[in-house]
Amino acid sequence: AGSFQEAGVIQQAYNLNFPLHVVPASSPQCPAWSAFSVSSPAIVLDTVKQAGAGAEDRPEAVVVRLYEAHGSTVTAWLQTSLPVKEAMLCDLLERPLAQGHLPVEQRGLKLSFTPFRVLSILLVRSC
């Protein structure tokens, strides 16, 4: 019922096409943990990968790719439990963009999206 946004079509499609796999834990009391979360249902975190050669050969870097899926203009927060010391927008070849530095705030990274915009973000871990 309602629009595809209200019905959660995108989330249901991801659940169908990329089901979670259950892995037995060594301890029955493992705490819940999430590496990333996004504050808006309109934003899909599509890719998390180790940065490649375009990221200036930084083995401590991770690239995340997100997109706006509802056809809306939205500001969202990307939170991570990883120890991030630096964040910057990058192109699809993972090269940092001029003026692409993102402030790492207590709440995470504040990201602005226009309809169907794709953002690639290079996160440099502090470990």
URRA-V597569 format. One record per pair of residues at least 12 apart in sequence whose ideal C-beta (glycine too) atoms are under 10 Angstrom apart, sorted by the first residue. I is the first residue (numbers start at 1). J is the second residue. Records with the same first field share a line. If there is no record, write none. Layout:
I: J, J
This chain:
3: 70
4: 69, 70, 71
5: 41, 42, 69, 70, 71, 72
6: 41, 70
8: 41
9: 69
10: 41, 42, 44, 69, 70
11: 41, 44, 69
13: 69
14: 44, 46
33: 81
34: 79, 80, 81
35: 48, 62, 64, 79, 80, 81, 82
36: 48, 62, 64, 66, 78, 79, 80, 81, 82, 108, 123
37: 77, 78, 79, 80, 81, 108
38: 64, 66, 76, 77, 78, 79, 108, 109, 111
39: 74, 75, 76, 77, 78, 79, 107, 108, 110, 111
40: 66, 68, 69, 70, 72, 74, 75, 76, 77, 78, 111, 113
41: 69, 70, 74, 76
42: 67, 68, 69, 70, 71, 72, 73, 74, 76, 113, 115
43: 66, 67, 68, 69, 70, 72, 74, 75, 76, 77, 78, 111, 113, 117, 119
44: 65, 66, 67, 68, 69, 70, 118
45: 64, 65, 66, 67, 76, 78
46: 64, 65, 66, 67, 69, 118
47: 63, 64, 65, 66, 67, 118, 120
48: 62, 63, 64, 65, 66, 80, 82, 123
49: 62, 63, 64, 65, 94
50: 62, 63
51: 63, 90, 94, 122, 123, 124
52: 93, 94
53: 93, 94, 95
54: 90, 91, 92, 93, 94, 95, 96, 122
55: 88, 90, 93, 94, 95, 96, 122, 123, 124
56: 90, 94, 95, 96, 122, 124
58: 86, 94, 122, 123, 124, 125
59: 125
60: 83, 85, 86, 123, 124, 125, 126, 127
61: 84, 86, 88, 90, 94, 122, 123, 124, 125
62: 80, 82, 84, 121, 122, 123, 124, 125
63: 90, 92, 94, 120, 121, 122, 123
64: 78, 80, 82, 87, 109, 119, 120, 121, 122, 123
65: 90, 92, 94, 118, 119, 120, 121
66: 78, 111, 113, 117, 118, 119, 120, 121
67: 113, 116, 117, 118, 119, 120
68: 111, 112, 113, 114, 115, 116, 117, 118, 119
69: 113, 115, 116
70: 113, 115, 116
71: 114, 115, 116
72: 113, 114, 115, 116
73: 112, 113, 114, 115, 117
74: 111, 112, 113, 114, 115, 117
75: 110, 111, 112, 113
76: 108, 109, 110, 111, 112, 113, 119
77: 105, 107, 108, 109, 110, 111
78: 102, 107, 108, 109, 110, 111, 119, 121, 123
79: 105, 106, 107, 108, 109
80: 104, 108, 109, 123, 125
82: 123, 125, 126, 127
83: 123, 124, 125, 126, 127
84: 102, 104, 108, 109, 121, 123, 124, 125, 126
85: 104, 123, 124, 125, 126, 127
86: 101, 102, 104, 122, 123, 124, 125, 126
87: 100, 101, 102, 103, 104, 105, 108, 109, 111, 121, 122, 123, 124
88: 100, 101, 102, 120, 121, 122, 123, 124
89: 101, 102, 109, 111, 119, 120, 121, 122
90: 119, 120, 121, 122, 123
91: 120, 122
92: 118, 120
93: 120
94: 120, 121, 122
95: 120, 122
96: 122, 124
97: 120, 122
100: 119, 120, 121, 122
102: 119, 121, 122, 123
104: 123, 124, 126
109: 121, 123
